[in-house]
Structures are given as structure tokens and as C-alpha cells.
Amino acid sequence: MKRSRFGFPAIALMVIMAGGASAQQIAFTWDDLPAHSTLPPGETRVEIGRKLIAAMKEAKMPPVYGFVNGVRTVEEPLSTPMLANWRSAGLLLGNHTWSHVNLNQSSLETWETDVLKNEDILKADMGGADWRWLRYPNLAEGDTAEKRQAARRFLSEHGYKIAGVTMSFADYAYNEPYSRCVVKNDTGAIAQLEAAYLAAADAAIDSSRAMSKALYGRDIPYVLLMHVGALDAKMLPRLLKLYRDRGFTFIGLEEAEKDPFYRNDIDLSLPAVPDTLDEAMRARKLPLPAAAHPAVDLNTICR
């Protein structure tokens, strides 16, 4: 049987993607505020934030969440005003732990301490707005069932909800190569990176939609994981156009997570269940779409 490039039978994919012209919903979320990846020459973290804010304002997006690692304000003090600018623009902040602690690679106690250490900066910047959303660093929710459930109890006791992820195209992987190419002033390589970045985003749309349709027969509201990198800031106007052209409307994280798919991310008294589409597919023993690979070698370009 002929198969599509996503690993599903071609006829099945036609059914899955039927109705693709109807509006799908997507919530942008941003990780690693106020500083992510290598800073190219001539850029500042504050300017990266301004570019992101301007593009989202131009697109008339609802307020989005940015997830903060407070340690970056210590490591790069000049990045700190990016958070104030984010809030002044009406955008929101959530908890990404103080120092990006991976729960799978640390003790529960270390991770809990890091979550709480990050709260002072969120309280200061968010005031009375809701900052009690947690994005797990590396999406690591615990390497054992016991640790995962204990982390959920801890978050529930502290009033948190989990910011899930149901779409991603590894945008973070493009920022370091972009900085190298800027240093070399290699405009041809930068153009290749930009094209590959958009192609990866486009492929991720198809993959996430195929999984959602295979699992639930519908499009769930997707939560997109992004990072505040220099290439992300440069590409955001084109990226937003891509999503609009693909039939998406932009919604906030809170609105997206009203969908039943995210129920266990909102009510942490419930047991842990698969909360990514990949995990849900594996739990149902359904075949995953074929993995898309970057159109350029991100490890070697501009070396």
C-alpha cells in the first residue's frame, strides 16, 4: 500500500487531513525568557524581545505566555529589561524553574526548590495576573511513575497548571547555527537556515494534525513550543504568516487548555496520563508519523 511521507497509508492521510481548510487553533508559548541560546554579534536580548513583541502585536495575537528561567537575569543582567517589556506589552509570564532543572536528571527535592526559587521574579513582574503555569524544562516530567506523580502533587499544592505541548519543530536547534552564520556573514547559509526553519514548521503542522486526527478524529487546539532565540525573532513574521496560510487562528494558552485533551494538565489531582500527542500515540500503539529531518545539517553549517 502506498504510504505518505508521514508514515500513514496515503488514503488514510487523505481522510485525516480532510477539512483542512477549516480554521485550526494554535496557542504560541515561549520558553527560556529572557535569554536563549547564543547571542549573535550586534543583537541584544532586549532587542530580540522587542522583535517578538512587535511581530505578535502586528498579528493581533492574544496575550501569550513566556516561561522564565530567573537565573538568566543573574547570568546576563542586561537581559532583565526584556521581562518588563514583555509585561508592558500585555504578555504573560510563567514558571520554567529558576535554572532550567531537568526533573528526569535531578532529584525531586532539587527540582521543587528550583520551581519555588523562580517565584519571586514572577510575582514581581506579574502582579495579580496568573503566573502559576509550569512548563517542564525539556518537557521532563519525571523518569519514574512515582516521581512524576509526586511532582504533580507538589504543583497541585502550589496552585499550578501544566503548560502542555502538542506542537513543536525544534526551533531551538536553529539559533546556534544562525549565530555562527552571522559571525561569518554567510548570507547564503542564513538563507538556507531560514528556508529549513519554515519547512520544519510546516512539516510539524502536518505531523501534529495527523496524530490528532488519528487519535481523536479532530483537531485539538494545539499548544506550540517556541524559544526566544535570535533566529526565532527574525523569522516570526514569516512564521505567523505560515500558520495563517495553513488555516490557523491564534488563541491563548488558557483557551487552548480548556480542551478535554489537556484536562490532566489543568487538574493535577488526576493521575498522570500521556500529555503529548507522541505519548498518546505510543500509549494507543498507533504508528507515529515519520520523523522530519532538517533540510540542512545544523551541526556542520557555518563551521
Phi, psi and omega per residue, in radians:
M1 nan 2.361 3.113
K2 -1.157 2.379 -3.110
R3 -2.072 2.603 3.107
S4 -1.345 3.015 3.125
R5 -1.251 -0.103 3.119
F6 -1.724 0.057 3.058
G7 1.628 -0.060 3.099
F8 -1.695 2.651 2.988
P9 -0.941 2.462 -3.042
A10 -1.022 -0.716 -3.140
I11 -1.124 -0.729 3.137
A12 -1.094 -0.685 -3.136
L13 -1.143 -0.629 3.097
M14 -1.055 -0.684 3.099
V15 -1.189 -0.781 -3.122
I16 -1.009 -0.739 -3.039
M17 -1.570 0.029 3.127
A18 -1.033 2.495 -3.114
G19 1.384 0.311 -3.080
G20 -1.100 -0.294 3.140
A21 -1.361 -0.257 3.128
S22 -1.269 2.727 -3.034
A23 -1.263 2.162 2.954
Q24 -1.679 2.790 -3.112
Q25 -2.001 2.494 3.137
I26 -2.509 2.396 3.060
A27 -1.915 2.060 3.032
F28 -1.314 2.433 2.952
T29 -2.378 2.626 -3.033
W30 -2.175 2.275 3.137
D31 -1.835 2.778 2.941
D32 1.297 0.473 3.011
L33 -1.139 2.517 0.033
P34 -1.727 0.186 -3.042
A35 -2.558 2.112 -3.141
H36 -2.295 2.297 3.010
S37 1.108 -3.016 -3.083
T38 -1.258 2.451 3.120
L39 -1.621 2.066 3.133
P40 -1.190 2.732 3.069
P41 -0.997 2.429 3.102
G42 1.485 -0.057 3.127
E43 -1.863 2.721 2.956
T44 -2.255 2.764 3.087
R45 -1.096 -0.650 -3.138
V46 -1.129 -0.715 3.131
E47 -1.183 -0.654 3.055
I48 -1.027 -0.799 3.100
G49 -1.051 -0.727 3.141
R50 -1.091 -0.709 3.117
K51 -1.102 -0.771 3.134
L52 -1.083 -0.807 -3.121
I53 -1.079 -0.785 -3.109
A54 -1.087 -0.744 -3.126
A55 -1.147 -0.719 3.136
M56 -1.203 -0.640 3.085
K57 -1.138 -0.752 3.130
E58 -1.058 -0.632 -3.136
A59 -1.438 -0.019 3.140
K60 0.978 0.735 3.112
M61 -1.320 2.624 3.008
P62 -1.188 2.867 3.133
P63 -0.988 2.304 -3.127
V64 -1.893 2.802 3.067
Y65 -1.659 2.392 2.940
G66 -2.016 2.317 -3.024
F67 -1.789 2.179 -2.858
V68 -1.728 2.393 2.860
N69 -1.902 1.786 -3.028
G70 -1.052 -0.471 -3.116
V71 -1.038 -0.461 -3.123
R72 -1.119 -0.504 3.120
T73 -1.227 -0.364 3.072
V74 -1.513 -0.769 -3.119
E75 -1.216 -0.645 -3.142
E76 -2.302 1.361 -3.070
P77 -0.969 -0.535 -3.126
L78 -1.196 -0.209 3.109
S79 -1.423 -0.308 -2.976
T80 -0.997 -0.712 -3.138
P81 -1.041 -0.317 3.087
M82 -1.017 -0.624 -3.129
L83 -1.194 -0.742 3.113
A84 -1.131 -0.694 3.107
N85 -1.117 -0.698 3.118
W86 -1.015 -0.830 -3.126
R87 -1.210 -0.669 3.131
S88 -1.086 -0.484 3.108
A89 -1.429 0.028 3.132
G90 1.501 0.172 3.122
L91 -1.529 2.917 -2.927
L92 -2.043 2.761 -3.125
L93 -2.189 2.504 3.073
G94 -2.360 -3.114 -2.971
N95 -1.699 2.192 3.074
H96 -2.097 0.361 -2.997
T97 1.248 2.740 -3.084
W98 -1.071 -0.825 -3.010
S99 -2.196 0.507 3.062
H100 1.039 0.858 -3.122
V101 -1.326 2.209 3.095
N102 -1.461 1.990 -3.071
L103 -1.105 -0.529 3.129
N104 -1.195 -0.383 -3.046
Q105 -1.959 0.140 -3.118
S106 -2.346 2.968 3.034
S107 -1.312 2.737 3.088
L108 -1.043 -0.694 -3.100
E109 -1.134 -0.735 3.102
T110 -1.074 -0.771 -3.139
W111 -1.129 -0.782 3.127
E112 -1.038 -0.769 3.119
T113 -1.056 -0.686 -3.123
D114 -1.209 -0.647 3.068
V115 -1.062 -0.859 -3.073
L116 -1.196 -0.620 3.140
K117 -1.066 -0.485 -3.095
N118 -1.378 -0.187 -2.960
E119 -1.257 -0.568 -3.085
D120 -1.051 -0.749 -3.119
I121 -1.186 -0.586 3.114
L122 -1.229 -0.750 3.101
K123 -1.049 -0.730 -3.106
A124 -1.133 -0.733 -3.058
D125 -1.496 -0.515 -3.039
M126 -1.661 -0.325 3.138
G127 1.038 -2.197 -3.118
G128 -1.524 -0.004 3.141
A129 -1.324 2.827 -3.023
D130 -1.406 1.842 3.101
W131 -1.823 0.044 -3.044
R132 -1.511 1.026 2.954
W133 -2.093 2.319 -3.099
L134 -2.006 2.194 2.968
R135 -1.845 2.008 3.134
Y136 -1.085 2.216 2.996
P137 -1.009 2.350 -3.103
N138 1.024 0.278 -3.102
L139 0.973 0.484 -3.103
A140 -1.559 1.963 -3.055
E141 -1.829 0.157 3.141
G142 2.132 2.337 -3.063
D143 -1.530 -0.032 3.013
T144 -2.330 2.748 3.106
A145 -1.066 -0.631 -3.126
E146 -1.177 -0.757 3.137
K147 -1.167 -0.713 3.139
R148 -1.070 -0.768 -3.132
Q149 -1.215 -0.645 3.100
A150 -1.129 -0.682 3.093
A151 -1.119 -0.696 3.103
R152 -1.110 -0.717 3.103
R153 -1.080 -0.762 3.122
F154 -1.045 -0.834 -3.127
L155 -1.126 -0.702 3.115
S156 -1.082 -0.760 3.133
E157 -1.086 -0.464 -3.131
H158 -1.779 0.212 2.987
G159 1.389 0.328 -3.066
Y160 -1.540 2.761 2.891
K161 -2.106 2.692 -3.134
I162 -1.648 2.298 3.040
A163 -1.504 1.727 -3.101
G164 -1.233 3.017 3.093
V165 -2.385 2.146 3.104
T166 -2.219 0.137 2.970
M167 -2.700 2.404 3.117
S168 -2.822 2.565 3.056
F169 -2.258 0.470 3.096
A170 0.977 0.764 3.136
D171 -0.992 -0.561 -3.114
Y172 -0.988 -0.538 -3.029
A173 -1.237 -0.239 -3.073
Y174 -1.623 -0.267 -3.008
N175 -1.299 -0.711 3.081
E176 -1.127 -0.848 3.061
P177 -1.020 -0.663 3.112
Y178 -1.051 -0.754 3.118
S179 -1.076 -0.717 3.105
R180 -1.069 -0.723 -3.110
C181 -1.228 -0.561 3.062
V182 -1.146 -0.748 3.107
V183 -1.000 -0.707 -3.129
K184 -1.456 -0.118 -3.065
N185 0.931 0.729 -3.102
D186 -1.632 1.535 -3.058
T187 -1.158 -0.548 3.110
G188 -1.154 -0.749 3.128
A189 -1.176 -0.653 3.101
I190 -1.082 -0.729 3.101
A191 -1.083 -0.671 3.085
Q192 -1.104 -0.752 3.121
L193 -1.074 -0.762 -3.119
E194 -1.092 -0.741 3.122
A195 -1.151 -0.722 3.140
A196 -1.156 -0.655 3.120
Y197 -1.051 -0.842 3.136
L198 -1.183 -0.645 3.103
A199 -1.123 -0.680 3.107
A200 -1.127 -0.725 3.105
A201 -1.106 -0.721 -3.139
D202 -1.125 -0.751 3.125
A203 -1.135 -0.628 3.137
A204 -1.158 -0.577 3.054
I205 -1.038 -0.881 -3.120
D206 -1.076 -0.744 -3.098
S207 -1.145 -0.835 -3.117
S208 -1.140 -0.708 3.140
R209 -1.169 -0.684 3.119
A210 -1.090 -0.735 3.121
M211 -1.156 -0.755 -3.141
S212 -1.081 -0.741 3.131
K213 -1.196 -0.658 3.126
A214 -1.151 -0.641 -3.102
L215 -1.391 -0.772 -2.919
Y216 -2.194 -0.066 -3.135
G217 1.219 0.337 -3.093
R218 -2.786 2.930 2.963
D219 -1.485 2.118 2.905
I220 -1.349 2.848 2.950
P221 -1.225 2.170 -3.039
Y222 -1.544 2.541 3.003
V223 -1.946 2.037 -3.051
L224 -1.660 2.277 3.074
L225 -1.611 2.149 3.095
M226 -2.301 2.958 -3.129
H227 -2.330 2.642 -3.042
V228 -1.532 1.063 3.124
G229 -1.662 2.944 -3.080
A230 -1.157 -0.755 3.119
L231 -1.200 -0.650 3.071
D232 -0.966 -0.777 -3.123
A233 -1.134 -0.711 3.134
K234 -1.159 -0.658 -3.022
M235 -1.537 -0.215 -2.961
L236 -0.987 -0.755 3.107
P237 -1.003 -0.727 3.119
R238 -1.230 -0.611 3.125
L239 -1.161 -0.757 3.121
L240 -1.098 -0.674 3.083
K241 -1.093 -0.697 3.108
L242 -1.009 -0.828 -3.125
Y243 -1.146 -0.706 3.092
R244 -1.094 -0.767 -3.133
D245 -1.119 -0.488 3.118
R246 -1.491 0.091 3.016
G247 1.655 0.265 -3.107
F248 -1.583 2.541 2.873
T249 -1.937 2.650 -3.054
F250 -1.675 2.318 3.094
I251 -2.305 2.969 3.105
G252 -1.482 2.862 3.132
L253 -1.030 -0.776 -3.117
E254 -1.050 -0.714 3.141
E255 -1.154 -0.769 -3.136
A256 -1.055 -0.737 -3.015
E257 -1.450 0.144 2.917
K258 -1.311 -0.287 3.138
D259 -1.161 2.514 -3.131
P260 -0.968 -0.465 3.127
F261 -0.955 -0.628 -3.026
Y262 -1.662 0.186 -3.030
R263 -0.929 -0.752 -3.084
N264 -1.355 -0.184 2.995
D265 -1.464 -0.395 -3.139
I266 -1.604 -0.769 3.140
D267 -1.801 1.657 -3.036
L268 -1.414 0.012 2.973
S269 -1.322 -0.270 3.086
L270 -1.388 2.734 3.138
P271 -1.204 2.761 3.068
A272 -1.145 2.376 3.055
V273 -2.350 2.922 3.058
P274 -0.964 2.182 -3.104
D275 -2.128 0.266 2.874
T276 -2.129 2.780 3.128
L277 -1.136 -0.645 3.109
D278 -1.048 -0.810 -3.130
E279 -1.126 -0.700 3.137
A280 -1.125 -0.669 3.100
M281 -1.117 -0.775 3.137
R282 -1.106 -0.706 -3.135
A283 -1.108 -0.559 3.130
R284 -1.571 0.017 -3.116
K285 1.000 0.712 3.067
L286 -1.715 2.586 -3.123
P287 -1.234 2.321 3.109
L288 -1.336 2.578 3.003
P289 -1.006 2.603 3.096
A290 -1.044 2.382 -3.113
A291 -1.180 2.348 3.063
A292 -1.513 2.472 3.132
H293 -1.983 2.516 3.136
P294 -0.954 2.527 -3.116
A295 -1.299 -0.148 3.040
V296 -2.258 2.787 3.096
D297 -1.460 1.811 -3.052
L298 -1.203 -0.346 -3.128
N299 -1.420 -0.449 -3.025
T300 -1.948 -0.360 -3.062
I301 -1.104 2.319 3.126
C302 1.128 0.405 3.034
R303 -1.372 nan nan
